[in-house]
Amino acid sequence: MNLLVNISEGLRSISANLLRSILTALIIAIGITSLVGILTAIDSMKASINSSFSNLGANSFEIRSKRTDRGRNRSGVEEKKYEPLQYFEVKRFKNLFKYSQAVSVSTYVSWNAEVKRLSKKTDPNIRIVGANENYLNLQGYNIETGRNFSSYEVKFGRPVALIGNQVIEKLFDANENPLDKEIACFGNKYKVVGILKKEGALGGDSGSDRSVIIPIESAIRLNTGWTNFSYYINVGVDNPEQMEFTQGQATGLMRTIRQDPIGQENSFEISRNLTLEEELENISSYLRIGGFIIGFITLLGASVGLMNIMLVSVTERTREIGIRKAIGANPRKIREQFLIEAIVICIFGGIGGVILGIAIGNLISNLISAGGAFIVPWLWVFVGFAICIAVGLISGTYPAFKASKLDPIEALRFE
């Protein structure tokens, strides 16, 4: 009951000095807003970028031929060489694998091909890719105009092609529509059925902009025998939590197809597309640390301001403290009253700061990255309230201790 009395006394004191209490809470709110706002913006942008990475193949893994260094390894033992993946093997995998609806099979015909149309031709730097209808989605490529391959065109190797922006610039006039026009490479003609959306260069690679993608059965016919194509399987995973399970099932199936003996290592490689995701996590962790430090410094200034106001409050209420002591209040009750008052002010400031922080953080995220996800960072909300209570305790402890030590007779004489 005494605690409830102290709480009511604290609230009464706050309401009696409403303007000062609001300004004090506002100081705390600004600190919490900076802390929660920065961390909310970081988490919201990370969620948005993660969604983009999912479209770029981050939630997928690739199966390819095993790479070995020539000669001997560091132990001096000559490394075993494995046969590269064959087309019939990757095709069989796609037909038998039932744990994903999105499986692409692809091969690189050339990295430096020359593509022609009428009297025009490109530089010998065009990438010719043979792929099935799932390749675009798993690579994160988008169709700007036209359409993707149909399963019929892939199955029977129809002479159709998807082309990138740089190919269009070299082979077509500015106002000319490339759709349904024919291009030629390696002596074969292909009808353009789709135009890939412009990507731009990233790390020196123009991605889809400098690519011509044809059905994989059409690409097989370009294998003249003097070169061996390398085949790749890309498996999409809808639920990232199922990644390990799906990889395990894929490994087992491919070992069966390749007839890898029990107890021996895989004759192929499986790699998950994690590089960008890991880089993002590293960057966001540094940003979180920076945001937390900025918010902490702001809250430190707020706690100093709160302590100063509480000390002023002790001075102003010296006679009140003397009266309470005279009628039987012990030092512990006096300390409780001032601590509760400081904590309540901090909690009010914390509530306002959390609401403002979430709103401002999501607003900043949406301004920086259009379509950013709305995030309520519950962890940082609880951390913010915990910090508020800690600030109230720290800032109120010294003034409360000072008030509890006042001599009641001297306090009653105070003017």
N, C-alpha and C positions, 0 to 999 in steps of 0.2 A: 504493500500500500504506500509506503514512504517513497518508493521509486516512482509510482504513478503521480504522487504529489510533486516530486521534483520535476517530472516531465511536464506537468501542467504549469508549474512555475516557470520552467524554461520557455515554454510556448508563450506564456503571458508576457515574459520579458521581451521576447522577439516581437510580439505584436505591439508592445508599448514603444519599441524603437524600430518601427517598420521600415522606414527609409534606410536607416543604417544597416538593418538586417538584409534588405534587398540588395544593397550595394555590395555587402560582404558576400552574399550568395552568388552575386554576379561575377565577382572575382574568381570564385571557385568554378563557376559554370564555364568561364572562358578557358580555364586550365583543362577541364574535362573535355570541352569541345575540341580543343587542339589535339588532345590525346586520342579521343574516340574518333574524331573526324579524320585525322591522318590515317589511322589504322583501318577505318571503314573504307576509305578511298582505296587503300592498297589492296584490301581483300576483295573489294568489288571489281577493281581492274584485273586482279589475278583471276577471278572467276570468269570474267569476260574473255580474257586471253586464253584461259584453259579451254573454254568453249570453242574458240577459234582454232586452238591446237588440235582439238578433237576432229575438226573438219580438215585439218592439214595432215591427218594421219598419226597424230600423237597416240591415239588409242588403237594402235595396230602394231603388228610385228612382221618382219620380213624373213623369209627363208631363201637362202642363196647357196651357191657352191662354196665349199670350204676353201678358205685362202691359206696358203702355206708359203713360208719363205723358202726361197731357193737354197739348196745346199743343206748345211747342218744347223741345228739349233744351238743354243748357248752351252748345252751339255756336250756338244760334239757329236751328237747322234743325228744321223740323217733323217729328216722328217719324212713321214709317210705322205705320199701323194694320193689324192682322192679324185676319182672321176667327177667332172662337173655334172651338174644336174642336166638331165636330158628332157626334151620336150614331152615325151610320153610319160615321164615321171611326174612332172609338174601338172600335166593335164589330168593324170590319174588322181593326184592329190586333190585337185579342185572338184572332181566328180565324187570322190569318196568322203571328203571332209564335211561333216554335218553340224559342226559346232559354231559355224558362222555363216551368215547369209551373204557376206561380202568377201569374196576371195578373188583377187586379181592375179593373172598370169601375164608376165611381160618379158620382153627381151629388147636389148639395144642393138639395132641393126648397124647403126653408124653414129659416130659423134661429129663427123666432119663431112657430111654429105653436101652435094650441090643439087639444088632443086630448081627445075626449069618450068617455064610456061611461055609458050610462043617464042618470042625473041628475047625474053627476059630470063635472068637467072640470079640466084642468090650467091652469096659468098660461100666457100666450102666450109661452113661452120654450123650446119644445121644438124640437129639431133633427130634421127629417125628411130621411132619407138614402135614396136609391135606389142599390142595389148588387147585385153578383152574389155567388155563393157563396164566392168567394175573398177577399172584402172583410175579413171578420173576422180571418182569419189574418194578413193583411198589415198591418192596423191594430193588431194585438196585443190584440184584444178576445176574451174568452172567454165561452162559454155556461155559465151556472150550472145551469140546468135546461132541459129541452126539447131542441131541435135547431136546426141551421142550415137555411138554404134548401136545397132540392134543385135540381139543374140543370133539372129539369122545371118547377119553380115559377118559376125565373128566366126560362126561355125563353118561357113562356106568360103570364108576369105574373100569377100567382095572387095573390089578396088575402090574403096572409099577412104577418106582421110579427114582428120581434124588438124587444123593448122594454127600456129601462133601468130602474134602481132607482127613480129619482125619479118616473117615469111610473107605476110600480106604486103608490108611496105615495099619489099623488093620485087614482088611479082605482079602487083595490081596497081592500077591508077587510084588516085585519091578518092574519087567518088564511085569507084567500081565495086559492085557486090561480088565477093569471091564465091558465094554459095552456088553450088551446082556447076562450077567451073572446074576444069581439069588441070592438074599439075603433074609433073613427071619427075621421077627420080629412079636411078638405076635402070633406065630404059623401060619403066612401067608407068602407066598413067593411072591417076587416082582422082575420083570426083570429090570435091570438097563438100562435106555435109555439115560441118560445124566449125565455128571460130572460137578459139579459146580466149577467155578473158585476160586482158593484159595484167601482168604481174609486176614487171620491173625487175631490175637486177638485185640479187641478194648474195653478197660474198663473191661477186664475180660470175655468178651463174644466173643466166637469164630465165631459168626455169622453163615454163611452157611457151614463153615468147618466141623462142628459137627452135621450136619443136614441130615435127610432123608425126602424128600418131596414126598408125594404120592397124587394121585387125591383125591379130597375131598369126592367123593362118596365112594371111597375105605376106607377112614378114618371113615366115618359114620358107616361102618360095624364093626369097632373095638370098638364101644360104647356098652359095655356089659350091661349097665343099672346101674351099681354100681357107675358110675361117670357121671357127666354132662359136656359135652364139652362146651367151650366158643367159640362163633363164632365172627369173625371180618370181617368188610367190609373196603376195602381200595379203595378210589376213586382218580384217577389221574386227574389233571387239566392241560391242555396244555398251557393255557394262565393264568399266575399268577394274572392278573387283574380281571379275572372272578372267583377268588377263593371264594369271599364272596357270589356272586350270586349262584354258584354251591353248596356251603354249605347250603344256604337257601333252594334251591330246594330239596336237599337231606334230610334236616330236615323235610320239609313238607311231603315228601313221606313216610319217616320212621314213622312219627307221625300217618299218615293214616294207614299204615300197622299195627302198634302197637295199634291203636285205642286209642290214648291218648286224653282225654277230652280237650275241648277248655278251656283255662285259667289255666291249670295245667302244671307243668314243664315236660320236656321230660323224658321219661322212659328209655333213652339211653344216651350215651355220644358221642360227636363229638370233636375230637382234631386234630389240624393241626400240621404237623411235622415241628416245628419252632425252636427247641432247638439249632441245629447246626447252622442254619441261623442266629439266634440272637447272638450266641457266636461269629460268624464270624464278624458280624456288630460291636459288641463291640470291638473286637480286632483291626479291620481295622480303627475304629475311633481313637483309641489310637495311632496307627501307623501314621495316618494322622497328628495328633497333633505333634507327635515327628518329623515327616518329615518337617512339616511347621516350627517348632522351629529351626531345623538344617539349613534349607534354609534361614530363617530370619537372623540367626546369620552370615551366610556366606555373605548375602546381606548387613548386617550392616558393616562388614569389607570392602566390596566393596565400600560402600558409603563413608567411611572414606578415602579410597584411591582416589576416584573420587574427593572429596572435596580438598584433598591435591594437586592433579594435577591441579584443577581449580584455586587454589590460586597461584600456580607456573605460570599458564597461565596469571593471572592478573598482576603478577610482570613483566613477560616478555613483556607484551603488554601495559605497562604503557604509553609509548609515543603515541601508537596508540589511546589509550583512550583519551589522552590529545588533539590530533588532532581532533578527532570526537567531543569532547566538544567545541573545539575552533571554529568549523564550524557550531555549533548550536545544537548538540545532547544533549538532556536533560538527567538527571539521569535515568528516566524511560526507555528510549531507550537503555541506556547502560546496565541496569539490564536485560532487555528483551534479548539482544544479548547473554549475558553469560548464562542466564537460558535456552534459546533455545539450545545453544551449549551443555550444560550438558544433557538436555532431549534427544536430538538427539543421543548423544553418548550412553545413556542408552537404547534407543529404538533399536539401532543397536545391542547392546549387548543382549537385551531381545529377539530379533528375533533369533539370534544364539543360545541363551540359551534354548529357547522353542523347537527349532528343535532338538538340541542335547538331551535335557531332554526327549522328547517323544521317540526318538530312543533308548537311553540308558535304559529308564524305561521299554520299551517293550522287549528289549533284556534281561534284568535281569529277567523279569517275565517269559520269555520263557525258560531261563536257569534253573530257580528254578522249575517251573511247566510246563512240556512239553505240548505243544498244547495250551498255554495261548492265550487269545484273544488279538488282536491288538486294543489298546485303544488310542483315542485322547481325553484327558481330557479338553474339551473346557472351563469348569469353571476355571480350574487352569491356562489355557492359558491366559484367560482374567485377572485373578488375577495376573499372572506374569507380564503382560504388565502394569497393574495398579500400581504394586509395582515399576516397572522400572521408570514410570513417577514420582512417589512419591520420589524415590531415587534421580532422576535428580533434582527435585524441592528442596529437602532438601539439597543435596550436593552443588547445585549451588547457593542457596540463599545467603549465607554469602559471597562467593567470588564476586557475582554480586553486592551485597550491598556495598562491599568494593570498587569495581571498580567505582560504581556510585558516591561515595563520594570523589573521587580523585579531587584535585584542578587542573584545566587544565594547569595553568602556571607551577606548580611544576611538573606535569606529563610531560610537554614538555621539562623540564630541565633534566628529568630522563635519566641516561645513563645505 
